[in-house]
Amino acid sequence: MVATAGKPLESQAIGGRGGVDAVLSFSPIPSLRPCMNPARRKTYLKALGVDVWVSRSTPGEATEPEVAKIVPIAKVPAKAKAPPEPAAELPVIERAPPIIVPTDWAAVRAMVKDCTRCKLCATRTQTVFGVGPESASLMVVGEGPGADEDARGEPFVGRAGQLLDEMLKAIGRSRSENTFIANVVKCRPPGNRDPEKEEAEACRPYLEAQIKLVKPKLIVALGRIAAQRLLVTDEPLSRLRGPLHAYGPERTPLFITYHPAYLLRSPREKAKSWDDLKKVWRFLQTG
């Protein structure tokens, strides 16, 4: 019994003679035959390393033209990593070579006048050596000359200098009688900027020579730059101001207060500066 066209097989009557047996009486599906020629299959299996059993009684098999052997894919070596780029070299800061500074005033003045140890020599009008008695009991150190000082060749002659003179006068001091005034650097930084560390280091031998020649009883550093360069530190002024410090091998007493230029910009700090000046006066009287 076969299915009637147009009707599903299961909708046809199966209770008659053929029944279920008739429905399932289709011829068995022929066994699947190899879809690959035996010779080709043997070649692939051999390439994969699989042993193939061949019966001696098996008649010769039909062969196909020999196919190319399968060559395993060679491993591609990993791409070599490019060597890391060398780190950028840091700029080399050229420091002024060490010098031996004479121990007499005339020779030190001459060396400062002709100094070319840093780039400030290219923009100065003249050097600003210092002013005051050569054996003063008080030495005041600022940071660097400004435009007025560069023009006149003397430290603290502008508005800040006028205020400094008034401050010194209040404790019985003056640049003409008992106080020597100098700066960390002897040439004006362009634009009145702060002196750079390398510039201060180039000038350090001159300042050290001045301190040795003056032999002050007390050094007063005006402002952060002067304090940091004298003490060779990066501590802020807020930590440096107040206690008494020691400078150099001789451990010369060193006191720190505000720079007059800062007091002109911040007049409310003048009261603190006056407290500092009173401490300076007491030390000079009793120290």
LODO-817105 format. One line per field, with one value per residue: residue in one letter; x, y, z of N, C-alpha, C in turn. Coordinates in pm, whole numbers, plus 32768, in hexadecimal, padded with zeros to 4 digits. Layout:
N
res: c(A	...)
n.east: c(X	...)
n.north: c(Y	...)
n.up: c(Z	...)
ca.east: c(X	...)
ca.north: c(Y	...)
ca.up: c(Z	...)
c.east: c(X	...)
c.north: c(Y	...)
c.up: c(Z	...)
//
This chain:
287
res: c(M	V	A	T	A	G	K	P	L	E	S	Q	A	I	G	G	R	G	G	V	D	A	V	L	S	F	S	P	I	P	S	L	R	P	C	M	N	P	A	R	R	K	T	Y	L	K	A	L	G	V	D	V	W	V	S	R	S	T	P	G	E	A	T	E	P	E	V	A	K	I	V	P	I	A	K	V	P	A	K	A	K	A	P	P	E	P	A	A	E	L	P	V	I	E	R	A	P	P	I	I	V	P	T	D	W	A	A	V	R	A	M	V	K	D	C	T	R	C	K	L	C	A	T	R	T	Q	T	V	F	G	V	G	P	E	S	A	S	L	M	V	V	G	E	G	P	G	A	D	E	D	A	R	G	E	P	F	V	G	R	A	G	Q	L	L	D	E	M	L	K	A	I	G	R	S	R	S	E	N	T	F	I	A	N	V	V	K	C	R	P	P	G	N	R	D	P	E	K	E	E	A	E	A	C	R	P	Y	L	E	A	Q	I	K	L	V	K	P	K	L	I	V	A	L	G	R	I	A	A	Q	R	L	L	V	T	D	E	P	L	S	R	L	R	G	P	L	H	A	Y	G	P	E	R	T	P	L	F	I	T	Y	H	P	A	Y	L	L	R	S	P	R	E	K	A	K	S	W	D	D	L	K	K	V	W	R	F	L	Q	T	G)
n.east: c(8057	8035	8068	7F58	7F40	7F48	7EE7	7F3F	8015	7FD2	7EC3	7E40	7D80	7DE4	7D97	7D5A	7DB3	7EC6	7F17	7FDB	80C0	80C6	80F3	81F4	8285	8345	8459	8597	868A	8792	88E2	89CD	8AC7	8C28	8C84	8D6F	8E7A	8F2B	9045	908A	9028	90D3	91C0	9197	9167	925D	92FE	92A3	9306	9288	9269	9220	9162	918B	90FD	9195	9117	9079	900A	90BC	909A	8FE6	908E	90D8	915F	928C	927B	92E6	93BF	935C	93DE	943C	93E0	94D3	9548	9519	960D	9601	95D2	96E8	9719	9735	9856	984C	9820	992E	9940	98F5	9A00	9A5D	9A7E	9BC4	9C42	9D1A	9E0B	9EB7	A019	A0DF	A17A	A28E	A275	A306	A381	A371	A2DD	A2F6	A347	A271	A1A0	A1F9	A1EB	A0D7	A07A	A0D4	A058	9FE4	9F59	9E57	9D21	9CB3	9D66	9D55	9C80	9C8A	9CB6	9D7C	9E42	9DCC	9E5A	9E59	9E1E	9E8D	9F30	A067	A093	9FA7	9EB9	9DC5	9D39	9C7B	9BC4	9B3E	9A78	9AAE	9B25	9A4C	99B0	99F1	9AD1	9B7D	9BAE	9C30	9CF4	9CF6	9C75	9B19	9A8E	99A3	983D	9816	990F	990E	984D	98D4	99AA	991D	98C0	99B0	9A0B	9955	99B5	9AA1	9B64	9C2B	9C8B	9D68	9DFA	9DFD	9DA5	9DBC	9D54	9CE9	9CB0	9C2B	9C61	9D2F	9CEA	9BDF	9ABA	9A09	98DE	98A8	9885	988B	99CC	9A6A	9ABD	9BB5	9C2C	9C46	9CF4	9DD6	9E21	9E4F	9F5C	9FBA	9F0B	9F3D	A046	A027	9F99	A058	A11A	A095	A045	9F52	9E88	9D87	9CB5	9BB5	9ABE	99FE	98CA	9843	98E9	99F3	9A13	99F5	9ACA	9BAC	9B9B	9B90	9AA2	9950	987C	974C	9715	9671	96B7	97C1	97DC	97F5	9882	99DB	9AE5	9C12	9D2C	9E14	9F6B	9FCF	9EEF	9E4E	9D5C	9C16	9AFE	99AC	98CD	97B9	97C5	97FB	9775	969F	9615	95BD	94FB	9455	93EA	9377	9417	94E2	94E3	9533	9630	96A1	96AB	9770	984A	9873	98CF	99C0	9A42	9A56	9AFC	9BEA	9C2B	9C56	9CAF)
n.north: c(7F89	80D6	8234	830E	8403	8555	8535	8518	8416	83A3	83D2	831C	81E7	80F1	800E	7F2D	7E20	7E47	7EE4	7F5A	7EDB	7EF7	8005	8019	7F87	7FD8	7FBE	7F70	8070	809B	803E	813A	8198	81BF	830C	8364	8314	81E7	81E6	82F5	832D	828F	8316	840E	83B4	8342	8423	84A0	83FD	830E	81B4	80D4	7FB8	7EAC	7DAA	7C7A	7BDD	7C81	7CF4	7DB1	7F0D	800C	8120	827B	839B	83F5	84BC	85F8	85F8	863E	8747	8799	88CE	89BA	8A45	8B97	8C73	8D41	8E9B	8F5F	9030	918A	9234	92ED	944E	9524	95D4	972D	980A	98C2	9A22	9AA2	9B59	9C5B	9CA0	9DA2	9D9A	9D45	9E45	9EF9	9FE9	A11F	A1A4	A2AE	A3F3	A49A	A3EA	A338	A3E3	A426	A32D	A2FD	A3D3	A393	A2A5	A181	A09A	A039	A04B	A143	A20C	A263	A30E	A3DB	A52E	A587	A4F2	A4B6	A4E4	A50C	A5C2	A68D	A694	A5E7	A545	A50D	A4D4	A46A	A3BC	A3D2	A315	A308	A298	A2D2	A3CE	A4D8	A59B	A6A9	A687	A608	A6D8	A795	A70C	A6C6	A618	A5FD	A702	A75F	A77D	A6A9	A6AA	A79F	A76F	A6A7	A739	A7D8	A715	A6B2	A799	A7B0	A701	A767	A754	A76F	A77F	A811	A818	A72E	A643	A54B	A51C	A434	A35A	A217	A1D7	A28C	A30E	A399	A2DA	A2A2	A35C	A375	A27F	A15D	A0F5	9FDD	9E8E	9E33	9F21	9F9E	9EE7	9F0F	A00A	9FE1	9FB9	A0C1	A141	A0A9	A0EF	A1FF	A1EE	A171	A238	A315	A2B1	A2A7	A2DB	A287	A204	A271	A1F1	A255	A1FF	A0E0	A075	A0CA	A053	9F3E	9F11	9F52	9E97	9DB1	9D18	9CA9	9CEA	9D91	9EF5	9F1E	9E56	9E84	9F82	A01E	9F62	9F68	9F3A	9E8D	9EE9	9E68	9DE5	9E72	9E95	9F7A	A046	A057	A103	A117	A1DA	A295	A303	A455	A4A6	A3F6	A44A	A541	A4F6	A469	A4FC	A4BD	A402	A486	A4A7	A3AC	A3AC	A47A	A403	A346	A3EF	A45A	A37A	A35B	A443	A415	A335	A39C	A449	A3AA	A2B0)
n.up: c(8000	7FAF	7FEC	7FB7	7EC1	7F21	8020	8177	81F6	82F2	82FE	826A	8257	8338	839E	830B	823D	8214	82EA	83FC	83B7	82A9	828F	82EF	823C	818B	80AC	8137	8185	80AA	8105	8167	808D	8074	803B	7FD7	7F05	7F3D	7F1E	7F2B	8029	80C2	809B	8120	8228	8260	8256	8338	83F5	8435	8450	834A	8313	8238	8187	811E	806D	7FE3	7EB2	7DB8	7DD9	7D3B	7CBC	7CDC	7C40	7CDF	7DFD	7E79	7F8F	80DA	8182	82BE	8354	8381	84AF	84E7	853A	865D	863F	865F	8773	8763	87D0	8903	88FA	893B	8A72	8A8B	8A9E	8BBC	8BD4	8BEC	8CEC	8CE6	8DC6	8E6F	8E78	8F9A	905F	90EB	91D4	921C	9356	9395	938C	92A3	91D6	91CE	9182	9080	8FFD	9005	8F6B	8E68	8E35	8D8A	8DBB	8DAA	8CEA	8D1F	8CFD	8BFB	8BE1	8C95	8D0C	8DB2	8EB8	9008	9122	9244	9378	9487	95D0	95E6	96BB	9748	9850	9819	970A	95EB	9506	93C8	92AB	9191	90A5	9031	8F2A	8F68	900B	8F5C	8EAF	8F51	8FDD	90E8	9204	9262	922A	91C8	91FC	92AF	9324	93A6	946A	94F6	9560	9617	96C4	972F	97AA	9878	9935	997C	98B1	9780	9625	95FA	96E3	9797	971F	9629	94DF	93F1	92D2	926C	915F	9079	8F96	8ED4	8EAE	8D7E	8D41	8E4A	8EC4	8FA4	901B	8F82	8FF2	8F8D	8F47	903E	90B4	9019	906F	9179	91E9	91F6	92A9	938D	93B7	93F2	94E5	9587	958A	95FC	96F3	979A	98C0	98B9	97BA	96E6	9623	9514	94B6	93FB	9324	935C	9459	9422	9371	9408	94D8	944B	9402	93C0	9456	94B4	94E9	95C3	9677	96A1	9708	9846	990C	997D	98A3	9832	9777	968C	96BC	9794	9822	9832	98CA	9840	97D7	9765	96A7	9614	94BD	945B	936F	9366	9448	93F3	9340	93E5	94DA	95D1	9645	96BC	97D0	9831	97C7	985B	9957	991F	98F1	99EE	9A75	99F0	9A43	9B5A	9B5B	9AEF	9BB8	9C95	9C45)
ca.east: c(8000	8082	801C	7F09	7F6F	7EF9	7EC0	7FAD	8018	7F8F	7E32	7E07	7D56	7E4E	7D61	7D3D	7E0F	7F55	7F2A	805B	812B	80CD	812F	8283	82BD	839E	84DA	85FE	86E2	8813	8950	8A1D	8B48	8C8D	8C7A	8DF6	8EC1	8F84	90D1	9098	9014	914D	9226	9179	917C	92ED	9334	927C	9349	922D	928A	91B1	916C	9168	90F7	91E5	90C0	9029	903D	90F1	9037	8FF4	90DE	90CA	91E0	92C1	9263	9357	93C1	933A	9450	940D	93FE	9541	9528	954E	964D	95C5	9615	9744	96F3	9796	9896	9812	9868	997B	9903	992B	9A69	9A42	9ADF	9C36	9C54	9DA7	9E29	9F34	A086	A107	A1E3	A2CA	A25F	A36A	A353	A378	A26C	A310	A34A	A1E8	A156	A226	A1B4	A047	A067	A0F0	A023	9F92	9F40	9DCF	9CE6	9C88	9DCA	9D35	9C11	9C9C	9CF6	9DF4	9E30	9DA6	9EB0	9E2B	9E38	9E92	9FB2	A0A2	A098	9F28	9E89	9D4A	9D3C	9BF7	9BD1	9AC5	9A7C	9AF3	9B0B	99DE	99D4	9A34	9B54	9BCE	9BD6	9C87	9D63	9CEE	9BFD	9AA8	9A84	991C	97DA	9834	9986	98E7	980C	993C	99F2	98C8	98BF	9A31	9A12	9902	9A01	9B23	9BC2	9C2D	9CEE	9DE0	9E43	9E14	9D60	9DE7	9CE2	9D11	9C4A	9C54	9CA0	9D65	9CB6	9B4D	9A72	99B0	9852	98A0	985B	98DD	9A47	9A64	9B1D	9C38	9C64	9C6E	9D6A	9E48	9E46	9E64	9FE3	9FCB	9EC2	9F87	A0BD	9FFA	9F77	A0D5	A161	A04A	A03E	9EE4	9E55	9D06	9C88	9B24	9A95	997F	9873	9853	9958	9A71	9A19	9A0A	9B50	9C0F	9B91	9B8E	9A2A	98D6	9812	9707	9736	9621	96FE	9847	97D3	97D9	98F5	9A61	9B2E	9CA4	9D5E	9E9F	9FC0	9FDD	9E6B	9E24	9CCB	9BCC	9A70	9961	9854	977B	9808	97B3	971A	9626	95CC	957A	9484	9402	9409	9347	9481	9549	94E5	9588	96B8	96D0	96CF	97F1	98B2	988D	9924	9A45	9A7C	9A7A	9B70	9C61	9C4B	9C7D	9CE2)
ca.north: c(8000	8151	82AA	834C	848A	85C1	851A	84EA	8386	8378	83E4	82AD	8178	8091	7F9C	7EC1	7DB0	7E67	7F1C	7F9C	7E99	7F30	808A	800B	7F21	8011	7F79	7FAC	80D2	805D	806C	81A8	816E	8229	8375	8385	82A4	81AA	8210	837E	8328	825B	8380	846E	8376	8333	84A8	84C1	83A1	82A2	8138	809E	7F25	7E7F	7D18	7C45	7B9D	7CE6	7D0D	7E37	7F77	8070	8192	82FE	83DF	8413	8546	8635	85DA	86AE	8774	87E6	895D	89DF	8AAE	8C1C	8CAC	8DBE	8F14	8F94	90B2	91F4	925D	9369	94C8	9556	9645	97B0	9836	993E	9A8A	9AAE	9BE2	9C7D	9CEA	9DEC	9D51	9D7F	9EAB	9F23	A078	A15D	A1C9	A33F	A438	A4CD	A37A	A304	A445	A41A	A2B1	A30F	A432	A353	A21C	A14B	A011	A00E	A095	A1CA	A26F	A293	A36E	A43F	A5AE	A57E	A49E	A4FB	A49C	A518	A647	A693	A683	A564	A4F7	A529	A46A	A433	A3AD	A3B9	A2D5	A2FF	A231	A2FE	A459	A4FA	A5FA	A71E	A65C	A5ED	A75A	A7E1	A6BB	A6BC	A5CB	A637	A794	A782	A789	A643	A6D8	A80C	A730	A663	A79F	A7FE	A6A4	A6B2	A811	A799	A6B6	A7A8	A720	A7B1	A74A	A866	A811	A6AE	A5D4	A52F	A4E9	A3F0	A302	A18F	A1E5	A313	A346	A39C	A27A	A2E9	A366	A370	A1F9	A124	A0B4	9F4C	9E4B	9E2F	9FA8	9FB3	9E95	9F50	A07E	9FBB	9FD4	A150	A15F	A06B	A142	A279	A1CE	A159	A2B7	A36B	A270	A2E4	A29A	A24E	A213	A274	A1D1	A295	A1B7	A050	A051	A0DA	9FEF	9EB9	9F06	9F53	9E1C	9D42	9CCD	9CCE	9D00	9E11	9F61	9F0F	9DFF	9EB8	9FFD	A00A	9F34	9F96	9ED3	9E9A	9EE8	9E4A	9DA0	9EC3	9E93	A004	A04E	A088	A11A	A127	A22B	A2B0	A35F	A4D5	A4AC	A3AE	A49F	A5AA	A4B8	A433	A551	A482	A3AF	A4DB	A490	A336	A3D6	A4C9	A3A2	A30E	A454	A465	A308	A37B	A4A9	A3D6	A2DD	A3EF	A487	A349	A232)
ca.up: c(8000	7FA5	8014	7F4F	7EA6	7F59	80AA	81CB	8208	836B	82F3	821E	82AD	8351	83E7	82B0	822C	8225	836F	841D	836D	8222	8297	8309	81E4	8125	809D	818D	8144	8088	815A	8130	8058	8084	7FD7	7FAB	7ECA	7FA1	7F0F	7F5F	80B9	80FE	8099	818B	82AA	8274	8275	83C1	8452	845B	8409	82FA	8305	81B1	817F	80B1	800A	7FA0	7E2A	7DA1	7DDB	7CD1	7CEB	7C9C	7C38	7D64	7E28	7EC0	801D	8133	81D1	8333	834F	83D9	8510	84C6	85B3	868F	8610	86C3	87A8	874C	884F	8939	88D8	89AF	8AB9	8A66	8AF9	8C04	8BB2	8C46	8D1C	8CF1	8E40	8E69	8EBA	901C	905B	916A	91E2	9274	93DC	93AD	9350	921D	9178	91C1	9131	8FF5	8FC7	8FF0	8EFD	8DE7	8E3A	8D1D	8DE6	8D87	8C7B	8D45	8CD2	8B75	8BE2	8CFF	8CEF	8E03	8F2E	9084	9180	92CE	93B1	9519	9610	95CB	9738	978B	98AA	97DD	9678	95B3	9483	9377	9243	9117	907E	8FD7	8EC0	8FA3	903B	8EE5	8E77	8FAB	900F	917A	9229	92AC	9218	919C	9266	9314	936B	9401	94DE	9543	95AE	9688	9722	9775	97FE	98EE	999A	998B	984E	96FE	95C8	95FC	9762	97DC	96DB	95A0	9491	9375	9299	9248	90DB	9067	8F17	8ED2	8E5A	8D21	8D69	8EDD	8EF2	900F	8FEC	8F79	904B	8F4F	8F4F	90C9	90CE	8FD8	90C0	9205	921D	9213	9324	93FB	93D0	9437	9570	95CE	959C	9657	9777	97E5	9939	9893	972F	96D5	959A	94F2	945A	93E3	92CD	93A5	94C4	93E9	9336	9473	9526	93EB	9421	9377	94B8	949F	9546	963D	96D4	96BA	9756	98D4	995B	9959	9859	9830	96ED	966D	971D	980E	9862	984B	98E1	97CC	97F3	96E7	96AD	9592	9461	9457	92FC	938E	94A7	93A5	9305	9451	954E	964E	967E	96F9	9861	9846	97A9	98CD	99BE	98F7	9905	9A7E	9A97	99BC	9A9B	9BD9	9B47	9ADD	9C38	9CFC	9C0E)
c.east: c(8058	8029	7FD5	7F37	7F11	7ED0	7F38	7FA2	7FC7	7EF8	7DEF	7DE4	7DC6	7E19	7D47	7DAD	7EA0	7F72	7FAD	80CB	813A	810F	81C4	82C6	8314	8420	8543	865A	8766	8881	899F	8AA3	8BAD	8C82	8D02	8E36	8F24	9014	90E8	9089	9092	91BA	9211	9193	9210	932D	9314	92BA	92F2	9250	920E	91C7	913B	916C	9148	918F	906E	9062	906D	9085	9053	903E	90BF	9154	920C	92AB	92DC	934D	93A1	93B4	941C	943A	946C	9516	956B	958E	960D	9618	966C	9719	9761	97D4	985B	9866	98B4	9939	9947	9991	9A43	9AAA	9B4C	9C48	9CE9	9DBD	9EAF	9FA1	A0AB	A179	A219	A2BF	A2C8	A32D	A368	A30D	A285	A30C	A2BE	A194	A17A	A1ED	A11F	A02D	A076	A0B2	9FCE	9F6A	9EB2	9D97	9CBB	9CEB	9DA7	9CCB	9C22	9CD1	9D7C	9DDA	9E0D	9DEB	9E77	9E51	9E39	9F1E	9FE7	A0AF	A01B	9F00	9E0A	9D5B	9CB1	9C08	9B49	9AD6	9ACA	9AD1	9A8F	9A0E	9A1F	9AC2	9BB3	9C00	9C3C	9CFD	9D66	9C6F	9B97	9AA7	99FB	98BE	97F4	98AE	9968	98A3	9873	998A	99A1	98C3	9941	9A3C	99C4	994B	9A90	9B8E	9BBC	9C9B	9D70	9E34	9E62	9DD0	9D94	9D74	9D16	9C9B	9C84	9C98	9CC7	9D39	9C1E	9B13	9A12	9920	983E	986C	98B5	995E	9A36	9AD1	9BAA	9C7B	9C95	9CEB	9DE6	9E7B	9E6A	9EF2	9FF9	9F85	9F0A	A003	A097	9FDD	9FF6	A120	A11A	A050	9FCD	9EC1	9DD2	9CED	9BF0	9B06	9A0B	9933	989C	98D0	99DD	9A80	9A38	9A96	9BBD	9C11	9B91	9B1A	99B8	9861	97D1	972C	96EB	9665	9787	9844	97B1	9852	9978	9AAB	9BC4	9CD4	9DF2	9EEC	9FD1	9F5C	9E42	9D8D	9C86	9B38	9A2A	98E4	9822	97D0	97B9	9752	9697	95D3	9586	94FA	9422	941C	93D9	93B2	94EE	9552	953D	961B	96F4	96F7	9758	9862	98D4	98E5	99B2	9A8B	9AAB	9AF6	9BEF	9C8B	9C86	9CC2	9D79)
c.north: c(8078	81C2	82E4	83DA	84EE	85AA	84ED	8455	835B	8389	8373	823A	8114	8017	7F25	7E5C	7DD3	7E97	7F62	7F5D	7ED4	7FB6	807E	7FA8	7F5B	7FC1	7FBD	800A	808F	8096	80D9	8174	81E0	828D	839B	8308	826B	81D8	829B	837F	82F7	82C6	83E4	8433	8366	83B8	84D1	8462	8330	8227	8101	8007	7EFD	7DE6	7CE7	7C09	7C00	7CFE	7D9C	7E9E	7FD8	80E8	820E	833A	8409	84A6	8578	8616	8657	86CE	87C5	8877	897E	8A4E	8B31	8C57	8D2E	8E35	8F4C	901E	9118	921D	92DF	93E2	94F9	95CE	96C6	97DC	98B9	99A6	9A95	9B41	9BFC	9CD3	9D2F	9D9E	9D93	9DE3	9EC4	9FBA	A0B2	A187	A25C	A384	A462	A45D	A340	A363	A438	A39C	A2BE	A36A	A3F0	A2C8	A1FA	A0BA	9FE0	A06C	A122	A235	A2AB	A2FF	A3DD	A4C2	A5B3	A51F	A4F4	A4B0	A49B	A5A1	A63E	A682	A5F4	A50D	A510	A4B5	A428	A42D	A385	A384	A2CD	A298	A25B	A38C	A465	A55D	A672	A6FA	A642	A670	A7A2	A791	A6AD	A671	A61E	A6D1	A7BF	A790	A724	A66C	A747	A7D3	A6E9	A6C7	A7CA	A78F	A69F	A727	A7FB	A74B	A6EC	A778	A772	A775	A79B	A853	A784	A635	A5C6	A4EB	A4AC	A39B	A278	A18E	A276	A354	A33D	A32E	A2C6	A2E9	A362	A2E9	A1CC	A0EA	A01C	9F0E	9E4C	9EB8	9FC7	9F62	9ED3	9FC5	A05B	9FD7	A066	A175	A123	A0BC	A1C2	A25E	A1B6	A1DB	A313	A335	A2AB	A295	A252	A268	A213	A25C	A20C	A241	A126	A02E	A05A	A070	9F65	9EA9	9F05	9ECF	9D9E	9CE4	9CFC	9CE4	9D88	9E77	9F52	9EB5	9E37	9F33	9FDB	9FDE	9F70	9F21	9EEC	9E8E	9EC4	9E03	9DED	9EC9	9F1F	A008	A092	A090	A13D	A17A	A245	A310	A3E1	A4E1	A464	A403	A512	A574	A487	A481	A517	A42C	A402	A4C7	A417	A35A	A427	A46E	A363	A370	A465	A3F1	A31F	A3DD	A46B	A37F	A330	A433	A424	A2CC	A22D)
c.up: c(8000	7FCB	7F9D	7F3C	7EE4	7FE7	80FB	81E1	8280	8364	82A6	827F	82BB	839B	838F	82AB	8248	82B2	837E	83CE	82E3	8224	82A4	82AB	8175	811E	80F7	813F	8124	80E2	8115	8101	8068	8013	7F9F	7F73	7F2F	7F97	7F47	7FF7	80FF	8104	810A	8215	82C8	8298	8303	8427	8481	840A	83C2	82E9	827C	81AF	8108	8043	7FBD	7F16	7E1B	7D97	7D6A	7D09	7C9C	7C8F	7CC3	7D85	7E75	7F55	806D	8189	8246	8329	83B3	8437	84E9	8543	85DB	8662	8681	86F0	878F	87D0	8880	8914	8952	89EE	8A92	8ACF	8B3A	8BDE	8C1B	8C6B	8D2F	8D6D	8E30	8EB1	8F3E	900A	90E7	9172	9241	92F9	93FC	935A	92C0	91B5	9163	916B	909D	8FB4	8FAA	8F78	8E75	8DDC	8DC0	8D3D	8DCA	8D1C	8C9E	8D18	8C4A	8B74	8C49	8CC4	8D36	8E77	8FA7	90F5	920D	9302	9449	954E	95FD	9648	978B	97E5	9875	9745	9649	9525	9440	9309	91C7	90F4	9026	8F6F	8EF7	8FD0	8FC6	8EA7	8ECD	8FE2	90A5	91A0	9276	92A4	91E5	9212	92D5	9365	93CD	947E	9535	9599	9628	96F1	9773	97D6	9880	995A	99A6	992B	97CE	96A8	95C9	9679	9794	979B	964C	9557	940F	9343	927C	91C1	90C7	8FE5	8F18	8E79	8DFD	8D51	8DFF	8F10	8F64	8FD4	8FE9	8FD1	9011	8F54	8FDC	90EB	908F	902B	9150	9236	9241	9297	939D	941F	9419	94CA	95C2	95EA	9600	96E6	97CC	9863	991B	97FF	972F	9641	9582	948B	9442	9393	9318	9412	948D	93B0	93A1	94C0	94D0	940C	93C9	93D7	94A0	950A	95CA	96A4	96FA	9715	97E8	9923	992A	9918	9864	97A0	96E8	96DA	979F	985E	988F	9860	986A	97EF	9770	96FF	961F	953F	945E	93E2	931B	93EE	9461	9366	936F	94D2	95D3	9692	96C2	9790	9882	982D	981C	9941	999F	9912	9999	9AAD	9A67	9A19	9B1F	9BCA	9B3B	9B5F	9C9C	9CC7	9C03)
//
